[in-house]
Amino acid sequence: MRWSRLSFTALAAALTIQAAAAAGTESVPVPQPRPDTSAPDTGAPDTSAPTTGAPTTSPANTGAPVTSTPNTGAQNAGAPNAGAVHTDKPIVTPLPQPATLQPPSADTVNPDRFGAKPPDAAYGAFQRGLYKTAYNLALVRAKNGDPAAQTLVAEILSRGLGVPINAAEAAKWYGLAAEQGVPEAQFQYALMLLDGRYVKKDDKEAYALMQAAAEAGNRLAQFNFAQLLIQQDPGDAGIAKAAAYYERAAGTGLADAEYAMAQIYANGAGGKPRDDAKARTLLAQAARQNYDTAQLDLAAWMIEGRGGGRDLKSGFAWMRRAAEGGNVAAQNRLAKLYMGGIGTDPDLILAGAWYIVARRAGLIDPQMDDFLQGLDDDQTKQALQKANRLP
């Protein structure tokens, strides 16, 4: 089932004002976050080059999906020939969007999500993938007012596990469980109230439920409640209130929140002092969870030496990982790194190939267009062949 996406341009505007006085810091919009199937990252951040090969996804959240728009912006900090005019110029200081809530696999679902007490046999069937059995067992309890069973029924209906997807019916059960204080149900029902497709839109009730779930410790609710706070008050005072919830969610290892706090520290917003070292640490934590925009930002910071030592090879490696993961801005930036031989040996063919990939996705960079036109026929042919084999 799809959920609405909260868009908070006011927050981006607020940080833009602060960034104007902060040495020209730039960042790029946040891409779609990942689902939560892993334990929180509590170790020290690894800012060295990522492992080679295809990037592995380490998801970061747990609910039903929200739609999001792919990022095609780019960040110019640390890129070669940064003085050129680019069409991939980013919003100066965008804030992250609400978490994308892709449902986790059944064997990774924590029974605590369904209330303080799991619905026993129904939950056991759900864990084993016997979704129809789980639904039938939970439905009996749900009708008798068991909030854990109500949440489980809603989960099954919202995802179409063993039964047809029925968002409106799922909303009914989420609502009933939310009334009884189940944080997961409060969070999911708040999203539905904000969306207004399956229940009557009610921003006030959504705000109250999101806050209740956030205070109960639901990290996705903490992140999204922070977004609501900024929507309500886009000034620095609103960012300060939101930062308290971003920080709590970041403490659990939620990549969305780690990236949000990185942006706050990078811009010295919300009462937080500017702290590039702390921002870089948070970027590294999010990047290790395959958060591609954090990978792009971390790469740029490493290349320019912001927030820590300059490390061209590791910066190149993180940029390549983001590019291989499909980040269009990173693909264009990687092309420039190959063109200039930054963090790697110069390779005009790969530079052309990665720019071709980015251009096919809709990103147009006049500087790279000129570069591509300067290749001879044989080089252009090789670049096209390589582009067709790239991710």
BANUKOL-82719 format. One line per 2 residues: number of its first residue (from 1); their letters; for each residue x, y, z of C-alpha. Coordinates in steps of 0.05 Angstrom, whole numbers. Layout:
<nodes>
NUM> a> X Y Z; ...
</nodes>
This chain:
<nodes>
1> mr> 0 0 0; 24 70 -14
3> ws> 28 127 35; 31 201 23
5> rl> 97 236 26; 105 297 71
7> sf> 141 353 35; 174 407 77
9> ta> 201 462 33; 198 510 91
11> la> 253 472 126; 297 475 65
13> aa> 286 549 61; 303 558 134
15> lt> 368 521 127; 383 558 62
17> iq> 383 624 100; 430 597 153
19> aa> 475 565 101; 485 631 65
21> aa> 526 653 125; 562 587 133
23> ag> 618 587 81; 576 564 22
25> te> 560 494 46; 521 453 -4
27> sv> 484 387 -1; 434 350 -43
29> pv> 363 326 -32; 353 261 3
31> pq> 338 199 -37; 290 145 -18
33> pr> 310 113 49; 311 39 62
35> pd> 268 -11 102; 287 -28 173
37> ts> 312 -100 178; 378 -90 213
39> ap> 401 -75 283; 421 -3 299
41> dt> 492 17 281; 528 33 347
43> ga> 600 26 325; 648 81 306
45> pd> 636 106 236; 679 78 181
47> ts> 700 135 136; 747 93 95
49> ap> 732 69 25; 673 22 21
51> tt> 682 -49 -1; 683 -62 -75
53> ga> 628 -95 -114; 555 -82 -116
55> pt> 530 -42 -56; 493 -82 -3
57> ts> 430 -53 25; 426 -48 100
59> pa> 355 -22 111; 335 29 161
61> nt> 262 28 178; 200 -14 188
63> ga> 131 7 165; 88 11 103
65> pv> 113 48 42; 111 122 27
67> ts> 123 147 -42; 184 190 -58
69> tp> 214 226 -116; 283 206 -142
71> nt> 338 255 -131; 371 283 -193
73> ga> 407 341 -160; 482 344 -151
75> qn> 531 375 -103; 590 413 -129
77> ag> 635 414 -68; 701 381 -82
79> ap> 685 364 -155; 735 379 -209
81> na> 722 441 -250; 672 464 -197
83> ga> 669 533 -227; 630 510 -288
85> vh> 555 521 -294; 517 457 -282
87> td> 444 439 -288; 452 391 -230
89> kp> 460 449 -181; 429 428 -115
91> iv> 382 461 -67; 431 491 -18
93> tp> 409 458 46; 349 411 36
95> lp> 323 372 95; 309 298 90
97> qp> 241 274 70; 200 227 114
99> at> 223 156 117; 204 109 62
101> lq> 170 52 98; 181 -10 57
103> pp> 153 -70 94; 204 -117 123
105> sa> 205 -191 110; 162 -232 157
107> dt> 219 -265 193; 248 -198 214
109> vn> 186 -167 244; 193 -153 318
111> pd> 131 -176 356; 135 -113 399
113> rf> 110 -76 338; 41 -107 349
115> ga> 34 -84 421; 62 -102 488
117> kp> 39 -175 480; 45 -212 413
119> pd> -18 -249 390; 12 -317 405
121> aa> -9 -369 353; -28 -316 302
123> yg> 39 -283 307; 75 -350 304
125> af> 38 -366 239; 57 -298 212
127> qr> 130 -310 228; 128 -376 190
129> gl> 97 -344 129; 28 -375 141
131> yk> -6 -309 129; -77 -333 116
133> ta> -74 -374 180; -46 -315 218
135> yn> -101 -271 191; -156 -319 211
137> la> -128 -329 281; -115 -255 293
139> lv> -183 -233 265; -221 -270 320
141> ra> -180 -235 373; -183 -168 336
143> kn> -259 -170 337; -256 -182 412
145> gd> -215 -119 421; -144 -146 426
147> pa> -101 -87 402; -41 -130 384
149> aq> -85 -174 340; -118 -113 310
151> tl> -49 -86 290; -29 -153 260
153> va> -94 -157 220; -81 -86 194
155> ei> -10 -104 176; -32 -165 136
157> ls> -87 -127 100; -43 -67 84
159> rg> 10 -111 52; -36 -163 20
161> lg> -3 -222 54; -46 -283 40
163> vp> -106 -239 30; -123 -185 -21
165> in> -96 -116 -4; -151 -75 30
167> aa> -124 -8 53; -191 18 78
169> ea> -202 -43 122; -130 -39 146
171> ak> -142 33 166; -202 12 208
173> wy> -160 -38 247; -100 9 254
175> gl> -148 62 281; -177 15 333
177> aa> -108 -7 356; -84 65 357
179> eq> -140 83 404; -113 30 452
181> gv> -43 60 450; -3 13 405
183> pe> 54 57 379; 61 21 312
185> aq> -13 29 299; -11 102 321
187> fq> 45 114 271; 12 78 213
189> ya> -56 109 226; -24 179 231
191> lm> 5 169 161; -63 149 135
193> ll> -95 211 167; -43 254 133
195> dg> -55 220 67; -130 224 69
197> ry> -144 170 17; -169 113 61
199> vk> -194 154 120; -217 226 125
201> kd> -156 272 125; -144 299 195
203> dk> -78 335 205; -92 352 278
205> ea> -106 280 298; -47 256 256
207> ya> -2 304 294; -27 279 361
209> lm> -18 205 343; 50 217 312
211> qa> 73 252 375; 46 196 419
213> aa> 82 143 378; 146 185 379
215> ea> 144 193 454; 133 118 460
217> gn> 199 107 424; 178 90 353
219> rl> 238 117 314; 200 126 249
221> aq> 148 167 286; 204 208 317
223> fn> 232 224 248; 165 241 218
225> fa> 142 281 278; 205 322 271
227> ql> 183 336 199; 115 358 224
229> li> 146 405 274; 185 439 220
231> qq> 124 444 176; 88 477 234
233> dp> 146 524 249; 198 530 193
235> gd> 242 578 232; 302 562 275
237> ag> 258 550 335; 221 496 296
239> ia> 286 464 274; 309 464 346
241> ka> 246 426 368; 253 378 310
243> aa> 327 366 325; 309 334 392
245> yy> 268 280 355; 317 273 297
247> er> 372 261 349; 332 208 385
249> aa> 318 171 320; 391 179 298
251> gt> 412 147 363; 376 83 342
253> gl> 414 81 277; 359 107 231
255> ad> 396 130 169; 344 183 152
257> ae> 353 216 220; 429 209 217
259> ya> 429 247 151; 381 300 180
261> ma> 427 312 239; 487 315 192
263> qi> 453 372 155; 435 408 220
265> ya> 507 405 245; 535 423 176
267> ng> 493 487 176; 495 503 250
269> ag> 419 504 253; 367 493 308
271> gk> 411 517 364; 466 467 346
273> pr> 535 496 334; 565 483 266
275> dd> 607 420 274; 634 392 209
277> ak> 670 334 244; 605 311 277
279> ar> 567 320 212; 618 278 174
281> tl> 613 223 227; 537 222 217
283> la> 545 221 142; 591 161 148
285> qa> 541 124 192; 485 136 142
287> ar> 530 120 83; 548 52 113
289> qn> 473 36 111; 474 47 35
291> yd> 441 115 41; 463 140 -27
293> ta> 457 215 -16; 499 208 48
295> ql> 549 169 6; 552 226 -45
297> dl> 560 279 9; 612 239 46
299> aa> 651 229 -18; 650 304 -32
301> wm> 672 321 39; 729 271 36
303> ie> 752 299 -31; 752 370 -5
305> gr> 776 352 65; 715 379 101
307> gg> 703 355 171; 766 313 171
309> gr> 827 293 131; 827 295 55
311> dl> 822 225 27; 815 225 -49
313> ks> 815 149 -58; 761 137 -5
315> gf> 721 196 -32; 724 166 -102
317> aw> 703 97 -75; 642 126 -39
319> mr> 623 166 -101; 627 103 -143
321> ra> 584 65 -94; 530 118 -96
323> ae> 534 119 -172; 529 44 -177
325> gg> 469 47 -131; 432 91 -182
327> nv> 443 161 -154; 443 203 -217
329> aa> 480 262 -186; 535 215 -163
331> qn> 540 185 -233; 554 254 -261
333> rl> 603 270 -206; 638 203 -216
335> ak> 646 219 -289; 683 283 -269
337> ly> 728 246 -221; 747 198 -277
339> mg> 757 257 -324; 803 293 -275
341> gi> 837 232 -247; 815 250 -176
343> gt> 823 191 -129; 834 145 -188
345> dp> 873 141 -253; 845 185 -308
347> dl> 799 146 -354; 764 185 -409
349> il> 724 125 -432; 694 112 -363
351> ag> 683 187 -354; 643 188 -418
353> aw> 606 124 -400; 583 149 -331
355> yi> 561 215 -360; 521 179 -413
357> va> 486 139 -359; 470 203 -320
359> rr> 447 239 -383; 400 182 -402
361> ag> 368 192 -333; 355 265 -350
363> li> 414 302 -320; 446 351 -368
365> dp> 514 382 -352; 541 431 -404
367> qm> 612 419 -382; 606 344 -391
369> dd> 569 353 -457; 630 391 -482
371> fl> 675 336 -456; 634 283 -491
373> qg> 635 320 -557; 711 325 -552
375> ld> 720 249 -554; 738 219 -620
377> dd> 693 169 -655; 729 108 -627
379> qt> 727 136 -556; 654 153 -562
381> kq> 638 83 -587; 676 52 -528
383> al> 641 99 -478; 573 79 -506
385> qk> 590 5 -501; 613 13 -428
387> an> 552 55 -411; 507 -1 -435
389> rl> 540 -48 -387; 539 -2 -326
391> p> 486 -10 -272
</nodes>
